Each structure stands twice: as structure tokens, then as C-alpha cells.
Amino acid sequence: MDVYEDIDFNKPNSPHMQKQILKLKEEQCQEKNVTESGWCPEVWDKILCWPSTPPGELAILPCPSYIAGFDVQVICETNNDIH
């Protein structure tokens, strides 16, 4: 039985359920962290897993359905700094 099979990722959840979801999402982010040479690496920011991004490109992700009320974006600079 999957520990996360009872989680509905498509709606806001209780604080306890959000912690479980965030733990799972962080594990998934760490598992697939593969970076192209010169690209900014994948980054887990405690809520989202930002994808590996080429220098100068803007990474935009939709707000996760399990946490309501925020909108964010990140830009990868040519020196691999993330803002």
C-alpha cells in the first residue's frame, strides 16, 4: 500500500497532509536532479521543484494545487545564480 495513495494532489489539503505532500515532492525532485553542463540545476525551494534551466531563461511553474495563495517565478542568470 502506497503511503500517499489517499492524497488528493488537486486541491488544498490540511497542514498535516501538505507536509506529507511536500516530503514526497522533495524526494521526487532529488531523484531526478540531472543537470546539463552550464545550466542552473534543479532546485527544491521547500514548495516547488524548479527544473534545470539554461542560462538566461526564465523558469515559470504553476502554483501547486495543494498550497493556495501564491504566484512565483525564477530566472536563471548566465552565471547560474537563481533569482
PDB file as gemmi writes it, atoms N, CA and C in Angstrom:
CRYST1    1.000    1.000    1.000  90.00  90.00  90.00 P 1                      
ATOM      1  N   MET A   1       0.844  -1.196   0.000  1.00  0.00           N  
ATOM      2  CA  MET A   1       0.000   0.000   0.000  1.00  0.00           C  
ATOM      3  C   MET A   1       0.875   1.240   0.000  1.00  0.00           C  
ATOM      4  N   ASP A   2       0.635   2.151  -0.926  1.00  0.00           N  
ATOM      5  CA  ASP A   2       1.374   3.400  -1.048  1.00  0.00           C  
ATOM      6  C   ASP A   2       0.926   4.367   0.041  1.00  0.00           C  
ATOM      7  N   VAL A   3       1.891   4.919   0.770  1.00  0.00           N  
ATOM      8  CA  VAL A   3       1.597   5.864   1.851  1.00  0.00           C  
ATOM      9  C   VAL A   3       0.833   7.076   1.337  1.00  0.00           C  
ATOM     10  N   TYR A   4       1.061   7.467   0.087  1.00  0.00           N  
ATOM     11  CA  TYR A   4       0.479   8.689  -0.457  1.00  0.00           C  
ATOM     12  C   TYR A   4      -0.759   8.456  -1.318  1.00  0.00           C  
ATOM     13  N   GLU A   5      -1.270   7.240  -1.371  1.00  0.00           N  
ATOM     14  CA  GLU A   5      -2.392   6.962  -2.266  1.00  0.00           C  
ATOM     15  C   GLU A   5      -3.674   7.680  -1.865  1.00  0.00           C  
ATOM     16  N   ASP A   6      -3.787   8.114  -0.605  1.00  0.00           N  
ATOM     17  CA  ASP A   6      -5.001   8.805  -0.169  1.00  0.00           C  
ATOM     18  C   ASP A   6      -4.909  10.324  -0.312  1.00  0.00           C  
ATOM     19  N   ILE A   7      -3.813  10.837  -0.880  1.00  0.00           N  
ATOM     20  CA  ILE A   7      -3.629  12.277  -1.038  1.00  0.00           C  
ATOM     21  C   ILE A   7      -4.256  12.738  -2.342  1.00  0.00           C  
ATOM     22  N   ASP A   8      -5.063  13.781  -2.269  1.00  0.00           N  
ATOM     23  CA  ASP A   8      -5.611  14.405  -3.467  1.00  0.00           C  
ATOM     24  C   ASP A   8      -4.726  15.601  -3.800  1.00  0.00           C  
ATOM     25  N   PHE A   9      -3.870  15.452  -4.817  1.00  0.00           N  
ATOM     26  CA  PHE A   9      -2.929  16.496  -5.190  1.00  0.00           C  
ATOM     27  C   PHE A   9      -3.601  17.651  -5.926  1.00  0.00           C  
ATOM     28  N   ASN A  10      -4.884  17.553  -6.205  1.00  0.00           N  
ATOM     29  CA  ASN A  10      -5.586  18.553  -6.996  1.00  0.00           C  
ATOM     30  C   ASN A  10      -6.418  19.522  -6.178  1.00  0.00           C  
ATOM     31  N   LYS A  11      -6.241  19.561  -4.866  1.00  0.00           N  
ATOM     32  CA  LYS A  11      -6.977  20.509  -4.045  1.00  0.00           C  
ATOM     33  C   LYS A  11      -6.169  20.842  -2.799  1.00  0.00           C  
ATOM     34  N   PRO A  12      -6.443  21.993  -2.184  1.00  0.00           N  
ATOM     35  CA  PRO A  12      -5.748  22.317  -0.934  1.00  0.00           C  
ATOM     36  C   PRO A  12      -6.034  21.251   0.121  1.00  0.00           C  
ATOM     37  N   ASN A  13      -5.055  20.983   0.945  1.00  0.00           N  
ATOM     38  CA  ASN A  13      -5.167  19.943   1.954  1.00  0.00           C  
ATOM     39  C   ASN A  13      -4.886  20.500   3.341  1.00  0.00           C  
ATOM     40  N   SER A  14      -5.105  19.692   4.353  1.00  0.00           N  
ATOM     41  CA  SER A  14      -4.810  20.069   5.729  1.00  0.00           C  
ATOM     42  C   SER A  14      -3.306  20.294   5.879  1.00  0.00           C  
ATOM     43  N   PRO A  15      -2.886  21.037   6.919  1.00  0.00           N  
ATOM     44  CA  PRO A  15      -1.446  21.236   7.145  1.00  0.00           C  
ATOM     45  C   PRO A  15      -0.681  19.915   7.247  1.00  0.00           C  
ATOM     46  N   HIS A  16      -1.242  18.921   7.920  1.00  0.00           N  
ATOM     47  CA  HIS A  16      -0.582  17.620   8.030  1.00  0.00           C  
ATOM     48  C   HIS A  16      -0.411  16.978   6.652  1.00  0.00           C  
ATOM     49  N   MET A  17      -1.449  17.017   5.849  1.00  0.00           N  
ATOM     50  CA  MET A  17      -1.400  16.428   4.510  1.00  0.00           C  
ATOM     51  C   MET A  17      -0.417  17.207   3.622  1.00  0.00           C  
ATOM     52  N   GLN A  18      -0.376  18.536   3.761  1.00  0.00           N  
ATOM     53  CA  GLN A  18       0.577  19.332   2.989  1.00  0.00           C  
ATOM     54  C   GLN A  18       2.006  18.926   3.308  1.00  0.00           C  
ATOM     55  N   LYS A  19       2.304  18.668   4.583  1.00  0.00           N  
ATOM     56  CA  LYS A  19       3.651  18.228   4.957  1.00  0.00           C  
ATOM     57  C   LYS A  19       4.000  16.908   4.285  1.00  0.00           C  
ATOM     58  N   GLN A  20       3.046  15.987   4.239  1.00  0.00           N  
ATOM     59  CA  GLN A  20       3.284  14.706   3.566  1.00  0.00           C  
ATOM     60  C   GLN A  20       3.542  14.919   2.072  1.00  0.00           C  
ATOM     61  N   ILE A  21       2.732  15.757   1.463  1.00  0.00           N  
ATOM     62  CA  ILE A  21       2.886  16.032   0.028  1.00  0.00           C  
ATOM     63  C   ILE A  21       4.243  16.669  -0.240  1.00  0.00           C  
ATOM     64  N   LEU A  22       4.611  17.653   0.563  1.00  0.00           N  
ATOM     65  CA  LEU A  22       5.889  18.342   0.364  1.00  0.00           C  
ATOM     66  C   LEU A  22       7.067  17.381   0.522  1.00  0.00           C  
ATOM     67  N   LYS A  23       6.979  16.473   1.455  1.00  0.00           N  
ATOM     68  CA  LYS A  23       8.043  15.475   1.638  1.00  0.00           C  
ATOM     69  C   LYS A  23       8.167  14.597   0.395  1.00  0.00           C  
ATOM     70  N   LEU A  24       7.052  14.154  -0.137  1.00  0.00           N  
ATOM     71  CA  LEU A  24       7.059  13.335  -1.346  1.00  0.00           C  
ATOM     72  C   LEU A  24       7.613  14.123  -2.530  1.00  0.00           C  
ATOM     73  N   LYS A  25       7.165  15.358  -2.708  1.00  0.00           N  
ATOM     74  CA  LYS A  25       7.629  16.182  -3.826  1.00  0.00           C  
ATOM     75  C   LYS A  25       9.132  16.449  -3.728  1.00  0.00           C  
ATOM     76  N   GLU A  26       9.636  16.675  -2.514  1.00  0.00           N  
ATOM     77  CA  GLU A  26      11.077  16.890  -2.337  1.00  0.00           C  
ATOM     78  C   GLU A  26      11.855  15.638  -2.733  1.00  0.00           C  
ATOM     79  N   GLU A  27      11.389  14.475  -2.293  1.00  0.00           N  
ATOM     80  CA  GLU A  27      12.055  13.216  -2.655  1.00  0.00           C  
ATOM     81  C   GLU A  27      12.068  13.027  -4.168  1.00  0.00           C  
ATOM     82  N   GLN A  28      10.951  13.313  -4.823  1.00  0.00           N  
ATOM     83  CA  GLN A  28      10.872  13.184  -6.277  1.00  0.00           C  
ATOM     84  C   GLN A  28      11.829  14.150  -6.966  1.00  0.00           C  
ATOM     85  N   CYS A  29      11.954  15.349  -6.429  1.00  0.00           N  
ATOM     86  CA  CYS A  29      12.850  16.354  -7.010  1.00  0.00           C  
ATOM     87  C   CYS A  29      14.306  15.896  -6.912  1.00  0.00           C  
ATOM     88  N   GLN A  30      14.693  15.369  -5.759  1.00  0.00           N  
ATOM     89  CA  GLN A  30      16.065  14.909  -5.552  1.00  0.00           C  
ATOM     90  C   GLN A  30      16.407  13.723  -6.450  1.00  0.00           C  
ATOM     91  N   GLU A  31      15.435  12.857  -6.703  1.00  0.00           N  
ATOM     92  CA  GLU A  31      15.663  11.660  -7.519  1.00  0.00           C  
ATOM     93  C   GLU A  31      15.975  11.982  -8.969  1.00  0.00           C  
ATOM     94  N   LYS A  32      15.387  13.034  -9.504  1.00  0.00           N  
ATOM     95  CA  LYS A  32      15.544  13.301 -10.938  1.00  0.00           C  
ATOM     96  C   LYS A  32      16.462  14.477 -11.237  1.00  0.00           C  
ATOM     97  N   ASN A  33      17.296  14.880 -10.299  1.00  0.00           N  
ATOM     98  CA  ASN A  33      18.145  16.045 -10.484  1.00  0.00           C  
ATOM     99  C   ASN A  33      19.310  15.730 -11.423  1.00  0.00           C  
ATOM    100  N   VAL A  34      19.105  16.002 -12.706  1.00  0.00           N  
ATOM    101  CA  VAL A  34      20.128  15.835 -13.734  1.00  0.00           C  
ATOM    102  C   VAL A  34      20.307  17.187 -14.404  1.00  0.00           C  
ATOM    103  N   THR A  35      21.552  17.648 -14.488  1.00  0.00           N  
ATOM    104  CA  THR A  35      21.817  18.990 -14.997  1.00  0.00           C  
ATOM    105  C   THR A  35      22.703  18.940 -16.231  1.00  0.00           C  
ATOM    106  N   GLU A  36      22.337  19.717 -17.228  1.00  0.00           N  
ATOM    107  CA  GLU A  36      23.186  19.890 -18.402  1.00  0.00           C  
ATOM    108  C   GLU A  36      24.346  20.809 -18.018  1.00  0.00           C  
ATOM    109  N   SER A  37      25.494  20.622 -18.640  1.00  0.00           N  
ATOM    110  CA  SER A  37      26.657  21.448 -18.368  1.00  0.00           C  
ATOM    111  C   SER A  37      26.338  22.926 -18.620  1.00  0.00           C  
ATOM    112  N   GLY A  38      26.605  23.780 -17.625  1.00  0.00           N  
ATOM    113  CA  GLY A  38      26.364  25.214 -17.750  1.00  0.00           C  
ATOM    114  C   GLY A  38      24.967  25.656 -17.371  1.00  0.00           C  
ATOM    115  N   TRP A  39      24.045  24.732 -17.191  1.00  0.00           N  
ATOM    116  CA  TRP A  39      22.672  25.069 -16.833  1.00  0.00           C  
ATOM    117  C   TRP A  39      22.550  25.253 -15.331  1.00  0.00           C  
ATOM    118  N   CYS A  40      21.527  25.959 -14.902  1.00  0.00           N  
ATOM    119  CA  CYS A  40      21.196  26.020 -13.483  1.00  0.00           C  
ATOM    120  C   CYS A  40      20.600  24.669 -13.092  1.00  0.00           C  
ATOM    121  N   PRO A  41      20.952  24.158 -11.918  1.00  0.00           N  
ATOM    122  CA  PRO A  41      20.448  22.847 -11.502  1.00  0.00           C  
ATOM    123  C   PRO A  41      18.992  22.905 -11.056  1.00  0.00           C  
ATOM    124  N   GLU A  42      18.378  21.729 -10.964  1.00  0.00           N  
ATOM    125  CA  GLU A  42      17.050  21.661 -10.352  1.00  0.00           C  
ATOM    126  C   GLU A  42      17.179  22.104  -8.906  1.00  0.00           C  
ATOM    127  N   VAL A  43      16.157  22.820  -8.430  1.00  0.00           N  
ATOM    128  CA  VAL A  43      16.200  23.360  -7.073  1.00  0.00           C  
ATOM    129  C   VAL A  43      14.878  23.084  -6.376  1.00  0.00           C  
ATOM    130  N   TRP A  44      14.951  22.521  -5.182  1.00  0.00           N  
ATOM    131  CA  TRP A  44      13.779  22.344  -4.328  1.00  0.00           C  
ATOM    132  C   TRP A  44      13.747  23.542  -3.393  1.00  0.00           C  
ATOM    133  N   ASP A  45      12.681  24.346  -3.441  1.00  0.00           N  
ATOM    134  CA  ASP A  45      12.596  25.556  -2.617  1.00  0.00           C  
ATOM    135  C   ASP A  45      11.647  25.398  -1.429  1.00  0.00           C  
ATOM    136  N   LYS A  46      11.388  24.179  -1.059  1.00  0.00           N  
ATOM    137  CA  LYS A  46      10.505  23.799   0.054  1.00  0.00           C  
ATOM    138  C   LYS A  46       9.028  23.747  -0.352  1.00  0.00           C  
ATOM    139  N   ILE A  47       8.710  24.161  -1.580  1.00  0.00           N  
ATOM    140  CA  ILE A  47       7.337  24.095  -2.083  1.00  0.00           C  
ATOM    141  C   ILE A  47       7.297  23.512  -3.495  1.00  0.00           C  
ATOM    142  N   LEU A  48       8.210  23.965  -4.345  1.00  0.00           N  
ATOM    143  CA  LEU A  48       8.246  23.541  -5.746  1.00  0.00           C  
ATOM    144  C   LEU A  48       9.609  22.986  -6.117  1.00  0.00           C  
ATOM    145  N   CYS A  49       9.628  22.139  -7.131  1.00  0.00           N  
ATOM    146  CA  CYS A  49      10.867  21.651  -7.719  1.00  0.00           C  
ATOM    147  C   CYS A  49      11.074  22.402  -9.030  1.00  0.00           C  
ATOM    148  N   TRP A  50      12.011  23.357  -9.007  1.00  0.00           N  
ATOM    149  CA  TRP A  50      12.284  24.140 -10.205  1.00  0.00           C  
ATOM    150  C   TRP A  50      13.158  23.321 -11.147  1.00  0.00           C  
ATOM    151  N   PRO A  51      12.809  23.278 -12.432  1.00  0.00           N  
ATOM    152  CA  PRO A  51      13.554  22.439 -13.372  1.00  0.00           C  
ATOM    153  C   PRO A  51      14.932  23.008 -13.695  1.00  0.00           C  
ATOM    154  N   SER A  52      15.822  22.131 -14.133  1.00  0.00           N  
ATOM    155  CA  SER A  52      17.102  22.566 -14.661  1.00  0.00           C  
ATOM    156  C   SER A  52      16.817  23.506 -15.827  1.00  0.00           C  
ATOM    157  N   THR A  53      17.507  24.650 -15.849  1.00  0.00           N  
ATOM    158  CA  THR A  53      17.170  25.712 -16.804  1.00  0.00           C  
ATOM    159  C   THR A  53      18.431  26.264 -17.457  1.00  0.00           C  
ATOM    160  N   PRO A  54      18.402  26.504 -18.780  1.00  0.00           N  
ATOM    161  CA  PRO A  54      19.574  27.083 -19.443  1.00  0.00           C  
ATOM    162  C   PRO A  54      19.796  28.525 -18.988  1.00  0.00           C  
ATOM    163  N   PRO A  55      21.057  28.989 -19.007  1.00  0.00           N  
ATOM    164  CA  PRO A  55      21.348  30.360 -18.607  1.00  0.00           C  
ATOM    165  C   PRO A  55      20.527  31.381 -19.402  1.00  0.00           C  
ATOM    166  N   GLY A  56      20.024  32.393 -18.695  1.00  0.00           N  
ATOM    167  CA  GLY A  56      19.271  33.462 -19.329  1.00  0.00           C  
ATOM    168  C   GLY A  56      17.803  33.169 -19.541  1.00  0.00           C  
ATOM    169  N   GLU A  57      17.367  31.949 -19.267  1.00  0.00           N  
ATOM    170  CA  GLU A  57      15.958  31.599 -19.468  1.00  0.00           C  
ATOM    171  C   GLU A  57      15.186  31.698 -18.157  1.00  0.00           C  
ATOM    172  N   LEU A  58      13.930  32.024 -18.272  1.00  0.00           N  
ATOM    173  CA  LEU A  58      13.038  32.170 -17.135  1.00  0.00           C  
ATOM    174  C   LEU A  58      12.265  30.877 -16.922  1.00  0.00           C  
ATOM    175  N   ALA A  59      12.290  30.370 -15.697  1.00  0.00           N  
ATOM    176  CA  ALA A  59      11.510  29.177 -15.355  1.00  0.00           C  
ATOM    177  C   ALA A  59      10.221  29.641 -14.685  1.00  0.00           C  
ATOM    178  N   ILE A  60       9.093  29.198 -15.192  1.00  0.00           N  
ATOM    179  CA  ILE A  60       7.798  29.546 -14.619  1.00  0.00           C  
ATOM    180  C   ILE A  60       7.038  28.261 -14.349  1.00  0.00           C  
ATOM    181  N   LEU A  61       6.545  28.129 -13.131  1.00  0.00           N  
ATOM    182  CA  LEU A  61       5.753  26.968 -12.761  1.00  0.00           C  
ATOM    183  C   LEU A  61       4.398  27.426 -12.242  1.00  0.00           C  
ATOM    184  N   PRO A  62       3.364  26.639 -12.483  1.00  0.00           N  
ATOM    185  CA  PRO A  62       2.059  26.984 -11.913  1.00  0.00           C  
ATOM    186  C   PRO A  62       2.082  26.778 -10.402  1.00  0.00           C  
ATOM    187  N   CYS A  63       1.243  27.504  -9.726  1.00  0.00           N  
ATOM    188  CA  CYS A  63       1.111  27.304  -8.283  1.00  0.00           C  
ATOM    189  C   CYS A  63       0.610  25.886  -8.037  1.00  0.00           C  
ATOM    190  N   PRO A  64       1.197  25.196  -7.068  1.00  0.00           N  
ATOM    191  CA  PRO A  64       0.727  23.842  -6.793  1.00  0.00           C  
ATOM    192  C   PRO A  64      -0.677  23.880  -6.203  1.00  0.00           C  
ATOM    193  N   SER A  65      -1.478  22.923  -6.575  1.00  0.00           N  
ATOM    194  CA  SER A  65      -2.868  22.906  -6.133  1.00  0.00           C  
ATOM    195  C   SER A  65      -3.011  22.607  -4.649  1.00  0.00           C  
ATOM    196  N   TYR A  66      -1.991  22.019  -4.049  1.00  0.00           N  
ATOM    197  CA  TYR A  66      -2.079  21.657  -2.643  1.00  0.00           C  
ATOM    198  C   TYR A  66      -1.715  22.791  -1.692  1.00  0.00           C  
ATOM    199  N   ILE A  67      -1.252  23.945  -2.217  1.00  0.00           N  
ATOM    200  CA  ILE A  67      -0.988  25.128  -1.402  1.00  0.00           C  
ATOM    201  C   ILE A  67      -1.571  26.320  -2.142  1.00  0.00           C  
ATOM    202  N   ALA A  68      -2.501  27.014  -1.519  1.00  0.00           N  
ATOM    203  CA  ALA A  68      -3.179  28.128  -2.178  1.00  0.00           C  
ATOM    204  C   ALA A  68      -2.558  29.474  -1.799  1.00  0.00           C  
ATOM    205  N   GLY A  69      -2.654  30.450  -2.711  1.00  0.00           N  
ATOM    206  CA  GLY A  69      -2.362  31.825  -2.364  1.00  0.00           C  
ATOM    207  C   GLY A  69      -1.001  32.373  -2.704  1.00  0.00           C  
ATOM    208  N   PHE A  70      -0.286  31.801  -3.666  1.00  0.00           N  
ATOM    209  CA  PHE A  70       0.971  32.431  -4.057  1.00  0.00           C  
ATOM    210  C   PHE A  70       1.219  32.244  -5.540  1.00  0.00           C  
ATOM    211  N   ASP A  71       2.073  33.128  -6.092  1.00  0.00           N  
ATOM    212  CA  ASP A  71       2.450  33.092  -7.503  1.00  0.00           C  
ATOM    213  C   ASP A  71       3.924  33.471  -7.563  1.00  0.00           C  
ATOM    214  N   VAL A  72       4.749  32.638  -8.174  1.00  0.00           N  
ATOM    215  CA  VAL A  72       6.189  32.871  -8.170  1.00  0.00           C  
ATOM    216  C   VAL A  72       6.796  32.587  -9.535  1.00  0.00           C  
ATOM    217  N   GLN A  73       7.989  33.167  -9.763  1.00  0.00           N  
ATOM    218  CA  GLN A  73       8.781  32.828 -10.934  1.00  0.00           C  
ATOM    219  C   GLN A  73      10.256  32.998 -10.578  1.00  0.00           C  
ATOM    220  N   VAL A  74      11.128  32.293 -11.302  1.00  0.00           N  
ATOM    221  CA  VAL A  74      12.557  32.300 -11.027  1.00  0.00           C  
ATOM    222  C   VAL A  74      13.283  32.499 -12.347  1.00  0.00           C  
ATOM    223  N   ILE A  75      14.383  33.277 -12.334  1.00  0.00           N  
ATOM    224  CA  ILE A  75      15.198  33.436 -13.536  1.00  0.00           C  
ATOM    225  C   ILE A  75      16.597  32.900 -13.278  1.00  0.00           C  
ATOM    226  N   CYS A  76      17.126  32.187 -14.248  1.00  0.00           N  
ATOM    227  CA  CYS A  76      18.477  31.649 -14.178  1.00  0.00           C  
ATOM    228  C   CYS A  76      19.396  32.641 -14.889  1.00  0.00           C  
ATOM    229  N   GLU A  77      20.342  33.229 -14.149  1.00  0.00           N  
ATOM    230  CA  GLU A  77      21.305  34.174 -14.733  1.00  0.00           C  
ATOM    231  C   GLU A  77      22.386  33.399 -15.465  1.00  0.00           C  
ATOM    232  N   THR A  78      23.165  34.104 -16.284  1.00  0.00           N  
ATOM    233  CA  THR A  78      24.209  33.438 -17.056  1.00  0.00           C  
ATOM    234  C   THR A  78      25.309  32.839 -16.184  1.00  0.00           C  
ATOM    235  N   ASN A  79      25.454  33.322 -14.936  1.00  0.00           N  
ATOM    236  CA  ASN A  79      26.465  32.758 -14.038  1.00  0.00           C  
ATOM    237  C   ASN A  79      25.855  31.688 -13.118  1.00  0.00           C  
ATOM    238  N   ASN A  80      24.683  31.176 -13.479  1.00  0.00           N  
ATOM    239  CA  ASN A  80      23.984  30.122 -12.750  1.00  0.00           C  
ATOM    240  C   ASN A  80      23.393  30.562 -11.416  1.00  0.00           C  
ATOM    241  N   ASP A  81      23.351  31.873 -11.164  1.00  0.00           N  
ATOM    242  CA  ASP A  81      22.643  32.368  -9.982  1.00  0.00           C  
ATOM    243  C   ASP A  81      21.140  32.308 -10.274  1.00  0.00           C  
ATOM    244  N   ILE A  82      20.382  31.949  -9.265  1.00  0.00           N  
ATOM    245  CA  ILE A  82      18.940  31.853  -9.419  1.00  0.00           C  
ATOM    246  C   ILE A  82      18.286  32.948  -8.602  1.00  0.00           C  
ATOM    247  N   HIS A  83      17.368  33.695  -9.237  1.00  0.00           N  
ATOM    248  CA  HIS A  83      16.662  34.804  -8.561  1.00  0.00           C  
ATOM    249  C   HIS A  83      15.180  34.589  -8.649  1.00  0.00           C  
TER     250      HIS A  83                                                      
END                                                                             
